[in-house]
Amino acid sequence: MTLRDHKTQEVTTYRPQYGAARTFFLLTVIVLICVLCFIHIVEVRTSVSKKHHDFCTVQPLSPKEDFEEKLLLESIAWPETPSLLTPLPVKEASYPAKSTFTILPQSGGGQWHVGDKLKVLIKMCDFQGHPKKSGGDVLFARLHNPTLGAGVAGKVEDHLNGTYSAVFSLIWKGSAWVEVTLVHPSEAVTVLRRLNSEQPDRVKFQSIFRSGSISETTICNVFLRSTQQPLCNYTDLHTGEPWFCFKPKNLNCDTRIIHSMREVKQNLKAKEEKLFQL
């Protein structure tokens, strides 16, 4: 879901200069790289777990790896988002049509030049036009010129009070348009956090195993919920990236030929889906 509330701004620049645009992306990205190379194929039998959320466990990290993981998690930590009431008050969610942004005057007055910074103040409001009092919205800001085919992403700062700042590097001479996109309201982020916690395997994958005229399809994922069914372990020995498939009944693990995504189960509660359709 992408909603846009945009304005245009003429930016005059006088001294041509080339520079690299610093790009800031607020994305929560899960990249699953599945290579069909059967380096380490092991059949294992799992036991039934008492708690469903315990199925996603891995071998303990070394102190160095644990420290690196902590730094990575801190670097992508997202601000706290509001708890959702039942029934869900969708009208209190962030709404771009009621939200505004303002291009702030150049520091010291005057015109902008190539190499300067353009600053924008974003004020988020809900469906009723009431200012938001908390942060956590996923916003993407960009400065672009369609004629020149030029563009640069803005660095967005969350002030945690319903307002945000976006800073752009001016890297070309001429006009520029500012565009701010609401990717997800903070309320949708709350839902995504719940889904990630309760159902980390909601994206289902599958592999086809084939040998001669025999073909079977089984479920695969980074982790699989514990059953008595044997597993094929395709964990990468070099990176430690886990990947498992349920073992076919009549075929070996080294007969896997095709991998694909099967389905996505969201398990959204009443009205939550509307947060992703604003």
Secondary structure by P-SEA (a helix, b strand, c coil): cbbbbbbbbbbbbcbbbbbbbbcccccbbbbbbbbccccbbbbbbbccccccccccccccccaaaaaaaaaaaaaacccbbbbbcccccccccccccccccccccccccccccccbbbbbbbbbbccccccccccccccccccccccccbbbbbbcccccccbbbbbbbbccccbbbbbbbbcccaaaaaaaaaaaaaccccbbbbbbbbcccbbbbbbbccccccccbbbbbbccccccbbbbcccccccccccccbbbbcccccccccaaaaaacc
